[in-house]
Amino acid sequence: MTRRRLISTAALGSAVQAQDTAWQNPVRVSLKAGKPVVAATITVPSADVAAQAARLGFDLLWIEMEHSAITLESARNMILATRGLPAVPFIRVPYNEIWLAKRALDIGALGVIFPFTTTPEKAKAAVEACKYPPYGKRGSGPGLATLRWPAPEGYADFIDRNVMVVCIIEEKEAVDRIDEIAAVPGIDVLFIGTNDLSHSYGFRGRQDEPAVQNAIREIVAAAKKNNIPVGRPGNAANIPGLIKEGFSFFQAGSELALYADGARPVLDVLGKKAAGSKDRPLY
């Protein structure tokens, strides 16, 4: 009896130790530790660009499938190209639908970013789309994801433990129901789509309007109340101030924007400048 108890205790200890030493999503680890994370936004269907971004120091790749020409096949190749590199792949799907999340996860995404999460029902659907039963409604057929993440524990247990659900709040209706949305279990990040939010309030990109700023504060407060990290787009100039306001998940500019930023000093030295809208015919 004593020997059996000792064996059981040893087995339990080994299981706990294995769980403690298992690989964990570094984005979640950083956020839980109170450290900010930043995403490289990828909008061009290029495995080379994705791989380069994944090694630069970004915490994650924001593979943009809502506002770009990136196809599922291109995204798959980009995810394969980042294997062994530090940044982990997240995909923003075009819409909050279970089949879109399923396909993103099946090609190896470790996080799904859901646009227009306007109601608690949509937030719940987003969480369920990313989890296998009994925790969610994701169908089984991961394919390539099992090769991208060859976990000893098996893919289903690995991904349910590591997948991250990012819900974007970008409409007035979502702000009106933000306390209900933030209370949905399983949301890992509430991300504020500041530009679309300003449009929803009728200000067409004017994010400094008091109504928009008040809405942003409401979202941050709801996230804080429910212990959910909150994010928004950020750059070198505003990130330090945003961290003080409670933000910890940042979307950096796209590779095209960063390319332009890098090219500008070289062109300035030579007295050259980019063509503006006034320099080109409208049609």
C-alpha positions in Angstrom: 0.0 0.0 0.0 2.8 2.4 1.0 4.8 1.4 -2.1 1.7 2.0 -4.4 1.2 5.4 -2.8 4.8 6.3 -3.4 4.6 5.3 -7.0 1.4 7.4 -7.5 3.0 10.4 -5.8 6.1 10.1 -8.0 4.0 9.8 -11.2 2.0 12.8 -10.2 5.2 14.7 -9.5 6.5 13.8 -13.0 3.3 14.9 -14.6 3.3 18.2 -12.9 7.0 18.7 -13.8 6.3 17.8 -17.4 3.5 20.4 -17.5 5.7 23.0 -16.0 8.5 22.4 -18.5 6.3 22.1 -21.6 6.6 24.7 -24.3 4.3 27.7 -23.8 3.2 30.4 -26.2 5.8 33.2 -25.5 3.3 35.9 -26.3 1.0 34.7 -23.5 4.0 34.2 -21.2 5.2 37.8 -21.7 1.7 39.3 -21.3 1.2 37.3 -18.0 4.5 38.7 -16.8 3.4 42.2 -17.5 5.7 42.7 -20.4 4.6 44.4 -23.6 4.6 42.6 -26.9 4.6 43.9 -30.5 3.4 42.4 -33.8 4.9 42.8 -37.2 2.1 43.4 -39.6 2.5 41.3 -42.8 0.4 42.4 -45.8 2.4 41.0 -48.8 2.2 37.3 -49.6 5.9 36.6 -49.2 7.6 33.8 -47.1 10.8 35.8 -47.3 9.3 38.9 -45.7 7.6 36.8 -43.0 10.8 35.0 -42.2 12.8 38.2 -42.0 10.2 39.8 -39.8 10.1 36.7 -37.5 13.8 37.1 -36.7 14.0 40.8 -36.1 12.8 40.8 -32.6 9.0 41.1 -33.0 7.1 38.8 -30.6 4.5 37.8 -33.2 3.6 38.1 -36.8 0.2 39.7 -37.6 -0.6 37.9 -40.9 -3.2 40.2 -42.4 -5.9 38.3 -44.2 -8.7 40.9 -43.8 -7.1 43.8 -45.6 -4.6 42.2 -48.0 -4.2 39.9 -51.0 -2.7 37.1 -48.8 -4.4 33.8 -49.6 -4.6 30.7 -47.4 -1.8 29.0 -49.4 0.5 32.1 -49.0 -0.2 32.2 -45.3 0.7 28.5 -45.0 4.0 29.1 -46.7 4.7 32.1 -44.5 4.0 30.0 -41.4 6.3 27.2 -42.6 9.0 29.7 -43.3 9.0 30.9 -39.7 9.6 27.5 -38.1 12.4 27.8 -35.6 12.3 31.6 -35.6 11.3 33.6 -32.5 8.1 35.4 -33.6 5.0 33.2 -33.5 2.3 33.4 -36.3 -1.1 35.0 -35.7 -3.6 35.4 -38.4 -6.3 38.1 -38.6 -9.1 36.4 -40.4 -11.5 38.3 -42.7 -14.5 37.9 -40.5 -15.6 36.3 -37.2 -16.6 32.9 -38.5 -15.7 29.5 -37.2 -14.7 28.1 -40.6 -12.2 30.9 -41.2 -10.6 30.4 -37.8 -10.5 26.7 -38.4 -8.6 27.1 -41.6 -6.1 29.6 -40.1 -5.4 27.2 -37.2 -5.1 24.1 -39.5 -2.2 25.7 -41.3 -0.4 26.4 -38.1 -1.5 29.8 -36.7 -0.9 30.0 -32.9 -3.3 32.9 -32.5 -6.5 34.1 -34.3 -7.4 37.8 -34.5 -11.1 38.3 -34.9 -12.3 41.6 -36.5 -15.6 43.3 -35.5 -16.2 41.4 -32.3 -19.3 43.5 -31.7 -21.3 41.4 -29.2 -20.7 38.9 -26.4 -22.2 36.2 -28.6 -19.5 36.9 -31.3 -16.8 36.9 -28.6 -18.0 33.5 -27.3 -18.1 32.2 -30.9 -14.5 33.4 -31.4 -13.3 31.5 -28.4 -15.2 28.3 -29.3 -13.8 28.4 -32.9 -10.3 28.1 -31.5 -10.8 25.2 -29.0 -11.5 21.5 -29.5 -14.5 19.9 -27.7 -15.4 19.9 -24.9 -13.9 23.4 -24.6 -15.1 24.6 -28.0 -16.4 23.7 -31.4 -13.2 23.4 -33.6 -13.4 20.4 -35.9 -10.5 17.9 -36.0 -8.4 17.9 -39.1 -5.3 20.0 -38.4 -3.0 18.6 -41.1 0.0 20.9 -41.5 -0.4 22.4 -38.0 0.7 19.0 -36.5 4.0 19.3 -38.5 4.5 23.0 -37.6 3.9 22.2 -33.9 5.1 18.6 -33.3 4.3 18.6 -29.6 5.0 15.4 -27.6 1.6 15.8 -25.8 -0.3 15.7 -29.1 -1.5 18.6 -31.2 -5.0 18.9 -29.7 -3.8 19.3 -26.1 -0.9 21.6 -27.2 -3.0 24.0 -29.2 -5.8 24.2 -26.7 -3.2 25.2 -24.1 -1.4 27.7 -26.4 -3.8 29.2 -28.9 -4.6 32.8 -28.3 -7.9 34.6 -29.1 -7.6 38.3 -29.9 -11.0 40.1 -30.2 -11.0 43.4 -32.0 -13.3 46.1 -30.7 -13.9 48.6 -33.4 -17.6 49.6 -33.4 -19.8 51.8 -31.2 -22.1 48.8 -30.6 -19.2 46.9 -29.1 -18.3 49.7 -26.8 -21.9 49.9 -25.6 -21.6 46.2 -24.6 -18.0 46.1 -23.7 -18.6 44.9 -20.1 -20.5 41.9 -21.4 -17.8 41.2 -24.1 -14.9 41.4 -21.6 -16.7 39.0 -19.3 -16.6 36.2 -21.9 -14.2 33.5 -20.7 -11.3 32.6 -23.0 -10.5 36.0 -24.5 -6.7 36.5 -24.4 -6.5 40.1 -25.7 -9.0 42.9 -26.4 -7.6 44.9 -29.3 -8.9 48.3 -30.1 -9.2 49.0 -33.9 -8.9 52.8 -33.3 -9.3 53.8 -36.9 -12.5 51.8 -37.6 -13.8 52.9 -34.1 -13.5 56.5 -35.1 -15.4 55.8 -38.3 -18.1 54.0 -36.3 -18.5 57.2 -34.2 -18.8 59.3 -37.5 -15.3 60.9 -37.3 -13.7 59.3 -40.3 -10.2 58.6 -38.9 -10.1 61.5 -36.4 -9.1 59.4 -33.4 -8.5 62.3 -31.1 -12.1 63.3 -30.9 -13.4 63.2 -27.3 -16.1 60.6 -28.0 -13.5 58.2 -29.5 -11.0 58.8 -26.6 -13.8 58.2 -24.1 -14.7 54.9 -25.9 -11.1 53.8 -25.8 -10.9 54.5 -22.0 -14.1 52.4 -21.5 -12.5 49.5 -23.3 -9.3 49.7 -21.3 -11.3 49.8 -18.1 -13.4 46.8 -19.0 -10.2 44.9 -20.0 -8.5 45.8 -16.7 -11.6 44.8 -14.7 -11.5 41.3 -16.3 -7.7 41.0 -16.2 -7.4 40.9 -20.0 -4.4 42.5 -21.8 -5.5 45.3 -24.1 -3.9 46.3 -27.4 -4.0 48.8 -30.2 -1.8 50.0 -33.1 1.5 51.6 -31.9 4.7 53.2 -33.1 8.0 54.3 -31.6 6.6 57.7 -30.7 3.4 56.7 -28.9 4.2 53.2 -27.4 5.9 54.6 -24.2 2.8 56.7 -23.4 0.4 53.9 -24.3 2.1 51.5 -21.9 1.5 54.0 -19.1 -2.2 54.0 -20.1 -2.4 50.3 -19.7 -1.7 48.9 -23.2 0.6 45.9 -23.6 -0.2 44.4 -27.0 0.9 46.5 -30.0 0.5 46.2 -33.7 3.4 47.9 -35.5 3.1 49.3 -39.0 3.1 47.0 -42.0 6.3 45.9 -43.8 5.5 48.4 -46.5 5.3 51.3 -43.9 8.5 50.2 -42.3 10.2 49.9 -45.7 9.2 53.5 -46.4 10.5 54.7 -43.1 13.8 53.0 -43.8 14.1 54.4 -47.3 13.2 58.0 -46.4 16.6 59.0 -44.8 18.6 57.6 -47.8 16.4 59.6 -50.2 16.5 62.7 -48.1 20.3 62.7 -48.3 20.0 62.8 -52.1 17.2 65.3 -52.2 14.7 62.9 -53.5 11.1 62.5 -52.3 8.2 60.1 -52.7 5.5 61.0 -55.1 2.5 62.4 -53.2 -1.2 62.3 -54.3 -0.8 65.8 -55.9 2.0 64.5 -58.1 -0.1 61.8 -59.7 -3.2 61.8 -61.9 -6.4 60.8 -60.1 -7.4 58.2 -62.7 
